[in-house]
Amino acid sequence: MPRKMGGNRGATLALLFACGLMLIATAKAADLGSESDDFEDGYVEDVQEEPIATEGDEKLAYESPVIDHKKFHFADHFDDVEASRKKWVLSQAKKDDIAEEISKYDGIWNWESPQRIVWANDLGLVLKSKAKHAAISAPLRKPFEFKQDKPLVVQYEVTLQEGQECGGSYLKLLSAGKDTEQLKAFNDKTPYTIMFGPDKCGNDVKMHFIFRHVNPINGTITEKHCNKPKNRLEEPFKDKLPHLYQLVVRPDNSFEIRVDHKIINEGSLLTDFKPPVNPPAEIDDPNDRKPDAWDEREKIPDPTAQKPEDWDEDAPPQLPDTDAVMPNGWLENEPDMIFDPTATKPDDWDSEIDGEWEAPLVDNPVCEKAPGCGKWKAPLIPNPNYKGKWRAPMIENPNYQGKWAPRKIANPDFFEDLKPFQMTPISAVGLELWSMSSDILFDNLIITDDVEVARDFAANSFDIKRRYIDRESKTFWHRLMRRMNYKPGWWALYFLYLLIPASCYVFYLYRRAKEDSAAKKAAAQAKKTDEPQPDDQPEAEEEESDLSGERAAGDSSKESTPLSASPKKKSQKSELDDNEEETKAAENQEEPAQTEETNTKTRKRQARKE
């Protein structure tokens, strides 16, 4: 009978529909991944005209921030390409102590829109090349003097449009002096006062804040590195969104580092840097030596203790078990290993060079079923009299003098700088980078002495940009890409991998349902016609074949009535009875051999009928 697959067809079609939706989602994710390698949170469609979008009553439209030069030591939003190009100077220097073919600063810089355009008139300075040294710098409108009673505020945006696996996107605030007068010679050795910004290589994520401190006694310069923030900063290196970095250094020696307006690190120039600004007042005397008689032992063996007389240091830790007996069937005369009887000496074996050839050893096959072979030895058990080597118990050392340390002397290089904020003046800002990722976009770079000015500048540039992107990122696909950790390509492959067995199974169910449906339709059609149906009634088919043979053996002039093709068993039974009567009449006219054969068949049919 055909299977009833009507209920399964609905489930199969539902599963096919779900798989189709999965394929569409995978194709869309793969398509987005092909356009931007890794889909990122906050993806915005490219536009050629400036959009004006509304969020409630708020209009989100970008206009280049107005720069009041009186409020800034340096400011560039990079939107005015001609004016910005006049500020920046491309380095033509070479790095020292490096191979000639890679020593040149040949990284490519360009002024262009972001890859994912939000507003067409919002441009940035982009490092286009990767795995190359790149350097570019610009002079400040007026040098920043740390002697004034105002803070230093450095603020800029970075968009890692291709993500970042290894490389930096930090700034260098170049020190005023002869070495920075020619910015075409800007290189890694150019003196700087502060280095600030993100850096990453592998799992090592940093937020640099380094300042070069001048020793007030001898004029030597030492780099002071800020302590690492407690929280890791991995998101800006993979989400491909604009991020705002801000450093504030105040005259009271305090500092703040913010990312997207959130404080990630703060402290003091005096206490939160390594090495510290001020050296210790006292140091260890390099000429002091520990006396030979100095006793640093806190405990010593008890000199009054005596080893007990019954203490046997020579007693072995284990002894043979005297109660053990050799197992039955142990083959003492059979070795554990024998020479391989199937081995043959190699043809190229030279006895003079290689020595006398011996077949390799293999396990003795005789020992496989025996408890063991070779000389039997009793197993070892722990020695109850074993005590090991005797040692005297430990007691407090009456002559203990403590841990020796060299005496302290006054540090000849000691100084106390209580105002490390007063650093070397800054005359230029530079980007001297090496990165394994391309298309790093810098935007809205400012240096000022007013925190409110920097906040207002961000409000008219970064803040409005992020609000627009965050609003666009609320769509389904952007949330989906965030769940995919901005790597849709791998997820697409994963979905395709899972879809292969699912598709095969769905196809199998579909074919089986189709075959069963066809069989069911054929059975239903058979009930409406008089055509013979051998599949529905196999017994009728067998009986019909027997009757055909009997008719062939009987009188050919006598017509026989064919079996009915009706599926009803009652009709079939009545027709078989009629055929039996005809067969009996034919038996009287057959020859003996034929009669015997016919009777045999008749008996078979009658027995089957009964």
C-alpha positions as CSV (number, residue, x, y, z in Angstrom):
1,M,0.0,0.0,0.0
2,P,1.4,3.5,-0.7
3,R,2.5,5.6,2.3
4,K,0.4,8.4,3.4
5,M,2.7,11.4,2.9
6,G,0.0,14.1,2.8
7,G,1.0,15.4,6.3
8,N,4.7,15.3,5.5
9,R,4.3,17.4,2.4
10,G,3.3,20.4,4.4
11,A,6.3,20.0,6.7
12,T,8.6,19.4,3.7
13,L,7.4,22.6,2.0
14,A,7.8,24.5,5.2
15,L,11.4,23.2,5.5
16,L,12.1,24.1,1.9
17,F,10.8,27.6,2.5
18,A,13.0,28.0,5.6
19,C,16.0,26.8,3.7
20,G,15.2,29.3,1.0
21,L,15.1,32.1,3.5
22,M,18.5,31.0,4.9
23,L,20.0,31.0,1.4
24,I,18.7,34.5,0.8
25,A,20.2,35.7,4.1
26,T,23.5,34.0,3.3
27,A,23.6,35.4,-0.2
28,K,22.9,38.9,1.1
29,A,25.6,38.6,3.8
30,A,28.1,37.3,1.3
31,D,27.2,40.1,-1.1
32,L,27.8,42.7,1.6
33,G,31.0,41.0,2.6
34,S,32.2,41.1,-1.0
35,E,31.7,44.8,-1.1
36,S,33.4,45.6,2.2
37,D,35.3,42.5,3.1
38,D,33.9,42.4,6.6
39,F,30.4,43.9,7.2
40,E,30.5,46.4,10.0
41,D,28.1,47.8,12.5
42,G,26.8,51.1,11.2
43,Y,27.0,50.4,7.5
44,V,25.6,53.4,5.5
45,E,24.8,53.2,1.9
46,D,27.0,55.4,-0.4
47,V,25.3,58.6,-1.5
48,Q,26.4,61.3,-3.8
49,E,24.3,64.1,-2.5
50,E,24.1,65.4,1.1
51,P,21.2,63.7,2.8
52,I,19.0,65.5,5.4
53,A,17.5,62.9,7.8
54,T,15.2,63.6,10.7
55,E,15.1,61.9,14.0
56,G,12.0,63.4,15.7
57,D,12.4,67.2,15.1
58,E,16.2,67.0,14.9
59,K,17.8,67.4,11.5
60,L,21.1,65.5,11.0
61,A,23.1,67.3,8.4
62,Y,26.8,67.9,8.2
63,E,28.5,71.1,7.6
64,S,32.2,71.6,7.9
65,P,33.0,73.0,11.4
66,V,33.8,76.7,11.6
67,I,37.4,77.2,12.6
68,D,38.2,80.3,14.7
69,H,41.9,80.4,14.5
70,K,42.1,82.4,17.7
71,K,40.9,79.4,19.6
72,F,43.1,76.8,18.1
73,H,46.8,76.1,17.9
74,F,46.0,73.7,15.0
75,A,42.8,72.7,13.4
76,D,42.0,70.8,10.2
77,H,38.7,69.1,9.2
78,F,40.2,68.1,5.8
79,D,37.1,69.2,3.9
80,D,38.9,72.0,2.1
81,V,41.3,69.9,0.2
82,E,43.3,72.7,-1.3
83,A,43.8,74.6,2.0
84,S,44.6,71.3,3.8
85,R,47.2,70.2,1.2
86,K,49.1,73.4,1.8
87,K,49.4,72.7,5.5
88,W,50.7,69.1,5.3
89,V,54.2,68.2,4.2
90,L,55.0,64.7,2.9
91,S,58.2,63.3,4.4
92,Q,61.1,62.6,2.0
93,A,63.4,61.1,4.6
94,K,64.6,57.5,5.1
95,K,64.8,55.4,8.2
96,D,68.1,54.6,9.7
97,D,69.4,51.1,10.6
98,I,67.1,49.4,8.1
99,A,67.4,47.8,4.6
100,E,67.7,50.3,1.8
101,E,64.7,48.9,-0.2
102,I,62.3,49.5,2.7
103,S,63.8,52.5,4.4
104,K,62.0,55.2,2.4
105,Y,58.8,56.7,3.6
106,D,56.8,55.8,0.5
107,G,53.4,55.4,2.0
108,I,50.6,57.1,0.0
109,W,48.4,59.8,1.6
110,N,45.2,61.2,0.0
111,W,42.3,63.5,0.8
112,E,39.0,61.6,0.1
113,S,35.6,60.6,1.4
114,P,35.2,57.6,3.6
115,Q,34.5,54.2,1.9
116,R,31.0,54.3,3.5
117,I,29.9,57.8,2.7
118,V,27.6,59.5,5.2
119,W,28.0,62.9,3.7
120,A,29.8,63.5,0.5
121,N,31.4,66.8,1.7
122,D,32.9,65.2,4.8
123,L,36.5,64.3,3.8
124,G,39.5,63.0,5.7
125,L,43.2,62.4,5.4
126,V,43.6,58.7,4.4
127,L,46.7,56.5,4.6
128,K,46.1,54.4,1.4
129,S,49.0,51.9,1.5
130,K,49.8,49.1,3.9
131,A,53.1,47.4,4.9
132,K,54.9,50.6,4.1
133,H,56.5,53.4,6.1
134,A,54.5,56.6,5.9
135,A,55.1,60.0,7.4
136,I,53.4,63.4,7.0
137,S,53.4,66.5,9.2
138,A,52.0,70.0,9.5
139,P,53.2,73.0,11.5
140,L,51.1,74.5,14.2
141,R,49.6,77.9,13.6
142,K,51.3,79.0,16.8
143,P,53.5,76.9,19.1
144,F,52.0,75.5,22.2
145,E,53.9,76.8,25.3
146,F,53.5,74.6,28.4
147,K,54.4,77.5,30.7
148,Q,51.0,79.1,30.4
149,D,48.3,78.3,32.9
150,K,46.1,76.5,30.3
151,P,45.7,72.7,29.5
152,L,46.9,71.0,26.4
153,V,43.9,69.4,24.5
154,V,44.6,67.1,21.6
155,Q,41.6,65.6,19.8
156,Y,41.1,63.7,16.5
157,E,39.1,61.0,14.8
158,V,40.3,57.7,13.4
159,T,38.3,55.3,11.2
160,L,40.0,52.0,10.6
161,Q,38.1,51.3,7.4
162,E,39.7,47.9,6.9
163,G,40.0,47.0,10.5
164,Q,43.4,46.6,12.2
165,E,45.5,43.6,13.0
166,C,48.9,45.2,13.4
167,G,49.7,48.9,13.2
168,G,49.3,52.2,14.8
169,S,47.2,55.3,14.3
170,Y,48.8,57.7,16.8
171,L,50.0,61.3,16.6
172,K,53.3,62.8,17.4
173,L,53.5,66.4,18.7
174,L,56.9,67.4,17.5
175,S,59.2,69.5,19.7
176,A,60.1,73.0,18.7
177,G,63.7,73.3,17.6
178,K,66.1,73.1,14.6
179,D,65.2,69.4,14.0
180,T,61.6,70.2,13.2
181,E,62.1,73.3,11.1
182,Q,62.4,71.1,7.9
183,L,59.3,68.9,8.0
184,K,60.4,67.1,4.8
185,A,63.0,65.4,6.9
186,F,60.4,64.1,9.4
187,N,61.3,60.5,10.5
188,D,61.2,58.2,13.5
189,K,64.2,60.0,15.0
190,T,62.6,63.5,14.9
191,P,62.2,64.8,18.5
192,Y,58.7,64.8,19.8
193,T,57.2,66.0,23.1
194,I,54.1,63.8,23.2
195,M,53.0,60.7,21.4
196,F,49.3,59.9,21.7
197,G,46.9,57.4,20.1
198,P,45.8,53.8,19.6
199,D,48.1,51.0,18.6
200,K,47.6,47.3,18.1
201,C,49.5,44.2,17.0
202,G,47.8,40.9,17.5
203,N,46.4,40.7,21.0
204,D,48.6,43.6,22.3
205,V,46.2,46.6,22.3
206,K,47.6,49.9,23.6
207,M,46.5,53.5,24.0
208,H,49.8,55.4,23.9
209,F,50.5,58.4,26.0
210,I,54.2,59.0,26.1
211,F,55.9,62.3,27.0
212,R,59.6,63.0,26.8
213,H,60.9,64.5,30.0
214,V,64.0,66.6,30.2
215,N,66.3,66.1,33.1
216,P,66.7,69.5,34.8
217,I,70.3,68.7,36.0
218,N,72.0,67.2,32.9
219,G,69.5,67.8,30.1
220,T,69.1,64.1,29.2
221,I,65.7,63.1,27.8
222,T,63.7,60.1,29.0
223,E,60.5,58.7,27.6
224,K,57.8,58.3,30.3
225,H,55.1,55.8,29.4
226,C,51.6,56.0,30.9
227,N,50.3,53.0,32.8
228,K,47.9,50.9,30.8
229,P,44.1,51.4,31.3
230,K,42.3,48.7,33.1
231,N,39.7,48.1,30.3
232,R,40.7,46.6,27.0
233,L,40.0,48.7,23.9
234,E,39.4,46.2,21.1
235,E,36.1,47.4,19.6
236,P,37.6,50.4,17.7
237,F,40.0,48.1,15.9
238,K,37.3,45.9,14.4
239,D,34.0,47.8,14.0
240,K,35.3,50.1,11.2
241,L,33.4,53.1,12.7
242,P,34.7,56.6,13.4
243,H,36.1,56.9,16.9
244,L,37.1,60.1,18.8
245,Y,40.3,60.2,20.8
246,Q,41.1,63.0,23.2
247,L,44.0,63.8,25.5
248,V,43.9,66.5,28.1
249,V,47.0,67.4,30.1
250,R,46.5,70.1,32.8
251,P,48.9,72.4,34.5
252,D,48.3,70.6,37.8
253,N,50.0,67.5,36.2
254,S,46.7,65.6,35.9
255,F,45.7,64.0,32.6
256,E,42.6,62.4,31.1
257,I,42.3,60.1,28.1
258,R,38.9,59.8,26.5
259,V,37.5,57.6,23.7
260,D,34.2,58.7,22.3
261,H,33.8,61.1,25.3
262,K,34.3,58.3,27.8
263,I,37.2,58.4,30.2
264,I,39.3,55.3,29.9
265,N,42.4,56.4,31.8
266,E,43.3,59.3,34.1
267,G,46.0,60.1,36.7
268,S,49.0,62.2,37.4
269,L,52.2,62.8,35.5
270,L,54.1,62.3,38.8
271,T,52.7,58.9,39.8
272,D,51.2,57.1,36.9
273,F,54.2,56.8,34.5
274,K,57.1,54.3,34.1
275,P,59.8,55.1,34.8
276,P,58.6,57.8,37.3
277,V,59.4,61.4,36.5
278,N,61.5,61.9,39.7
279,P,64.3,59.4,40.6
280,P,64.5,58.1,44.2
281,A,66.4,60.2,46.7
282,E,68.5,57.2,47.8
283,I,69.9,54.3,45.9
284,D,71.8,51.1,46.8
285,D,75.5,51.6,47.4
286,P,77.1,49.8,44.4
287,N,80.3,49.3,46.4
288,D,78.7,47.6,49.4
289,R,79.3,43.8,49.7
290,K,77.6,41.2,51.9
291,P,80.0,40.0,54.7
292,D,81.1,36.4,54.6
293,A,79.9,35.8,58.1
294,W,76.4,37.2,57.4
295,D,73.9,34.5,58.3
296,E,70.6,34.7,56.3
297,R,69.2,31.3,57.3
298,E,66.0,31.6,59.2
299,K,66.0,27.9,60.3
300,I,68.9,25.4,60.8
301,P,69.1,21.6,61.6
302,D,69.0,20.9,65.3
303,P,72.6,20.4,66.3
304,T,71.6,18.4,69.4
305,A,69.5,15.8,67.6
306,Q,70.9,12.2,67.2
307,K,69.9,9.5,64.7
308,P,68.1,6.7,66.4
309,E,70.0,3.4,66.7
310,D,67.5,1.4,64.9
311,W,67.4,3.8,61.9
312,D,68.6,1.9,58.8
313,E,69.5,4.3,56.1
314,D,70.5,1.4,53.8
315,A,67.2,-0.4,53.8
316,P,65.7,-0.6,50.3
317,P,62.4,1.1,49.6
318,Q,61.0,-2.1,48.1
319,L,61.4,-5.9,48.7
320,P,60.5,-9.0,46.7
321,D,57.2,-10.5,47.8
322,T,58.1,-13.7,49.6
323,D,54.6,-15.0,49.4
324,A,54.3,-14.7,45.7
325,V,54.5,-17.9,43.5
326,M,55.1,-18.3,39.8
327,P,51.8,-18.5,37.9
328,N,50.9,-21.8,36.3
329,G,51.9,-22.0,32.6
330,W,54.8,-19.5,33.0
331,L,57.3,-20.4,30.2
332,E,60.7,-19.9,31.9
333,N,62.6,-21.4,29.0
334,E,61.0,-19.2,26.4
335,P,62.5,-15.7,25.8
336,D,60.1,-12.7,25.6
337,M,61.6,-11.6,22.3
338,I,62.9,-13.6,19.4
339,F,64.6,-12.8,16.1
340,D,62.0,-12.2,13.3
341,P,62.1,-15.4,11.3
342,T,60.6,-13.7,8.3
343,A,63.2,-11.0,8.1
344,T,65.9,-11.2,5.4
345,K,69.2,-9.4,5.1
346,P,68.9,-6.4,2.7
347,D,70.7,-6.8,-0.6
348,D,72.8,-3.7,0.0
349,W,74.0,-4.7,3.4
350,D,77.8,-4.5,3.6
351,S,79.1,-6.5,6.6
352,E,82.4,-4.7,6.5
353,I,80.7,-1.3,6.8
354,D,77.4,-2.1,8.5
355,G,78.7,-4.9,10.7
356,E,77.2,-8.4,11.1
357,W,73.5,-8.4,10.2
358,E,71.0,-9.6,12.7
359,A,67.3,-9.9,12.2
360,P,65.2,-7.5,14.3
361,L,63.5,-8.7,17.5
362,V,59.8,-9.3,17.7
363,D,57.5,-10.5,20.4
364,N,57.6,-14.3,20.9
365,P,54.3,-15.6,19.6
366,V,54.5,-18.6,22.1
367,C,54.1,-16.1,24.9
368,E,50.8,-14.6,23.7
369,K,48.6,-17.1,25.5
370,A,51.0,-17.8,28.4
371,P,51.0,-15.8,31.7
372,G,54.6,-14.9,30.9
373,C,58.0,-15.9,29.5
374,G,61.6,-15.7,30.7
375,K,63.0,-16.0,34.1
376,W,60.2,-15.4,36.7
377,K,60.8,-12.8,39.4
378,A,58.7,-12.1,42.4
379,P,56.9,-8.7,42.3
380,L,58.2,-6.0,44.6
381,I,56.2,-4.7,47.6
382,P,56.9,-1.7,49.9
383,N,59.6,-2.3,52.6
384,P,57.9,-1.8,56.0
385,N,61.3,-1.0,57.5
386,Y,62.3,1.6,55.0
387,K,62.8,5.1,56.5
388,G,65.2,6.8,54.1
389,K,68.1,9.1,54.9
390,W,67.9,10.5,58.4
391,R,67.8,14.3,58.8
392,A,67.8,16.3,61.9
393,P,64.7,18.4,62.6
394,M,64.8,22.1,61.8
395,I,64.8,24.8,64.5
396,E,65.0,28.6,64.6
397,N,68.4,29.9,63.8
398,P,69.7,31.8,66.9
399,N,72.3,33.6,64.7
400,Y,69.8,34.8,62.1
401,Q,70.7,38.3,60.9
402,G,67.9,38.9,58.4
403,K,68.1,39.3,54.6
404,W,71.1,41.3,53.6
405,A,70.7,44.4,51.5
406,P,73.3,47.0,50.5
407,R,73.2,50.2,52.4
408,K,71.5,53.3,51.0
409,I,73.4,56.3,49.8
410,A,72.3,59.6,48.4
411,N,71.4,59.5,44.7
412,P,73.9,61.7,43.0
413,D,71.5,62.0,40.0
414,F,68.5,62.9,42.2
415,F,66.3,65.8,41.2
416,E,62.7,66.7,42.0
417,D,60.6,68.1,39.2
418,L,57.2,69.0,40.7
419,K,56.0,70.5,37.4
420,P,56.5,67.9,34.7
421,F,53.6,69.6,32.8
422,Q,56.1,72.2,31.7
423,M,57.4,70.2,28.7
424,T,59.2,71.1,25.6
425,P,57.1,73.5,23.4
426,I,55.2,71.9,20.5
427,S,55.7,73.4,17.0
428,A,54.2,70.7,14.7
429,V,52.0,67.6,14.5
430,G,53.0,64.5,12.6
431,L,51.8,61.0,11.6
432,E,54.7,58.6,11.4
433,L,53.2,55.1,10.9
434,W,53.5,51.6,9.7
435,S,50.5,49.4,9.3
436,M,49.4,46.1,7.9
437,S,46.0,47.6,7.1
438,S,45.2,50.3,4.4
439,D,42.7,53.1,4.2
440,I,43.2,54.5,7.7
441,L,41.2,57.7,7.8
442,F,42.1,60.7,10.1
443,D,39.6,63.5,10.5
444,N,38.9,66.6,12.6
445,L,42.3,67.0,14.2
446,I,42.6,69.9,16.6
447,I,45.1,71.2,19.2
448,T,43.8,73.8,21.6
449,D,44.0,74.9,25.2
450,D,40.2,74.9,26.0
451,V,38.3,71.7,26.7
452,E,35.0,73.4,25.9
453,V,36.2,74.4,22.4
454,A,37.2,70.8,21.7
455,R,33.8,69.6,22.9
456,D,31.9,72.1,20.7
457,F,34.1,71.1,17.7
458,A,33.2,67.4,18.3
459,A,29.5,68.2,18.7
460,N,29.5,69.7,15.2
461,S,31.5,66.9,13.6
462,F,31.9,63.6,15.3
463,D,28.8,63.6,17.4
464,I,26.4,64.3,14.6
465,K,28.1,61.8,12.4
466,R,27.8,59.0,15.0
467,R,24.2,59.8,15.7
468,Y,23.4,59.4,12.1
469,I,25.3,56.1,11.8
470,D,23.9,54.8,15.1
471,R,20.4,55.5,13.8
472,E,21.1,53.7,10.5
473,S,22.6,50.8,12.4
474,K,19.2,50.0,14.0
475,T,18.1,48.1,10.9
476,F,17.9,44.3,11.0
477,W,21.0,43.6,8.8
478,H,23.2,45.9,10.9
479,R,22.2,44.1,14.1
480,L,22.7,40.8,12.4
481,M,26.2,41.8,11.3
482,R,27.0,42.9,14.9
483,R,26.1,39.4,16.0
484,M,28.4,38.0,13.4
485,N,31.3,40.0,14.9
486,Y,31.7,41.9,11.6
487,K,32.8,38.8,9.8
488,P,30.0,37.7,7.5
489,G,32.2,35.9,5.1
490,W,33.0,33.2,7.6
491,W,29.4,33.0,8.7
492,A,28.2,32.6,5.1
493,L,30.6,29.7,4.6
494,Y,29.3,28.2,7.9
495,F,25.7,28.5,6.8
496,L,26.5,26.9,3.4
497,Y,28.3,24.1,5.2
498,L,25.2,23.4,7.3
499,L,22.9,23.8,4.4
500,I,24.4,21.0,2.3
501,P,23.2,18.1,4.5
502,A,19.9,19.9,5.2
503,S,19.3,20.4,1.4
504,C,20.1,16.8,0.7
505,Y,17.6,15.6,3.4
506,V,14.9,18.0,2.2
507,F,15.4,16.8,-1.4
508,Y,15.2,13.2,-0.2
509,L,11.9,13.9,1.6
510,Y,10.5,15.8,-1.4
511,R,11.3,12.9,-3.8
512,R,9.8,10.3,-1.5
513,A,6.7,12.4,-1.0
514,K,6.4,12.8,-4.8
515,E,6.7,9.1,-5.4
516,D,4.2,8.2,-2.8
517,S,1.8,10.8,-4.1
518,A,2.1,9.4,-7.6
519,A,1.5,5.9,-6.3
520,K,-1.5,7.0,-4.3
521,K,-3.0,8.8,-7.4
522,A,-2.5,5.6,-9.5
523,A,-4.3,3.5,-6.9
524,A,-7.2,5.9,-6.9
525,Q,-7.3,5.9,-10.6
526,A,-7.4,2.1,-10.7
527,K,-10.6,2.0,-8.7
528,K,-12.3,4.1,-11.3
529,T,-11.4,1.8,-14.3
530,D,-11.6,-1.9,-15.3
531,E,-7.9,-2.2,-16.2
532,P,-6.0,-5.1,-14.6
533,Q,-4.0,-4.0,-11.5
534,P,-1.4,-6.7,-10.8
535,D,0.3,-4.6,-8.1
536,D,-2.9,-4.2,-6.1
537,Q,-3.8,-8.0,-6.1
538,P,-0.7,-10.2,-6.4
539,E,-2.7,-13.3,-5.5
540,A,-5.1,-12.7,-8.4
541,E,-2.1,-12.3,-10.7
542,E,-0.7,-15.6,-9.7
543,E,-4.0,-17.4,-10.0
544,E,-4.6,-15.9,-13.4
545,S,-1.2,-17.2,-14.6
546,D,-2.2,-20.7,-13.4
547,L,-5.5,-20.6,-15.1
548,S,-3.8,-19.4,-18.3
549,G,-1.6,-22.5,-18.3
550,E,-4.6,-24.7,-17.8
551,R,-6.5,-23.1,-20.6
552,A,-3.5,-23.7,-22.9
553,A,-3.5,-27.3,-22.0
554,G,-7.3,-27.6,-22.6
555,D,-9.5,-27.4,-25.6
556,S,-8.5,-24.4,-27.7
557,S,-11.9,-24.2,-29.3
558,K,-13.5,-23.6,-26.0
559,E,-13.4,-20.0,-24.9
560,S,-12.4,-19.1,-21.4
561,T,-13.6,-16.1,-19.4
562,P,-10.9,-13.7,-18.3
563,L,-10.5,-12.7,-14.6
564,S,-12.1,-9.6,-13.6
565,A,-9.9,-6.6,-13.0
566,S,-12.1,-5.4,-10.2
567,P,-10.3,-5.0,-6.8
568,K,-13.3,-6.6,-5.0
569,K,-12.3,-10.0,-3.7
570,K,-15.8,-11.4,-3.8
571,S,-16.1,-11.0,-7.6
572,Q,-12.7,-12.6,-8.0
573,K,-13.7,-15.6,-6.0
574,S,-16.9,-16.3,-8.0
575,E,-15.0,-16.2,-11.2
576,L,-12.4,-18.6,-10.0
577,D,-15.2,-21.1,-9.2
578,D,-16.5,-20.8,-12.7
579,N,-13.0,-21.4,-14.1
580,E,-12.7,-24.5,-11.9
581,E,-15.8,-26.1,-13.4
582,E,-14.5,-25.4,-16.9
583,T,-11.1,-26.9,-16.0
584,K,-12.8,-30.1,-14.7
585,A,-14.7,-30.5,-18.0
586,A,-11.5,-30.1,-19.9
587,E,-9.8,-32.8,-17.8
588,N,-12.1,-35.5,-19.2
589,Q,-10.8,-34.8,-22.7
590,E,-7.1,-34.5,-21.9
591,E,-4.5,-37.2,-22.4
592,P,-3.2,-38.9,-19.2
593,A,0.0,-36.8,-18.9
594,Q,-2.0,-33.6,-19.4
595,T,-4.6,-34.8,-16.9
596,E,-2.0,-35.5,-14.3
597,E,-0.4,-32.1,-14.9
598,T,-3.7,-30.3,-14.7
599,N,-4.7,-32.1,-11.6
600,T,-1.5,-31.2,-10.0
601,K,-2.1,-27.5,-10.7
602,T,-5.7,-27.8,-9.6
603,R,-4.6,-29.2,-6.3
604,K,-2.1,-26.5,-5.8
605,R,-4.8,-23.9,-6.5
606,Q,-7.3,-25.5,-4.3
607,A,-4.9,-25.8,-1.4
608,R,-4.0,-22.1,-1.8
609,K,-7.7,-21.2,-1.9
610,E,-8.5,-23.2,1.2
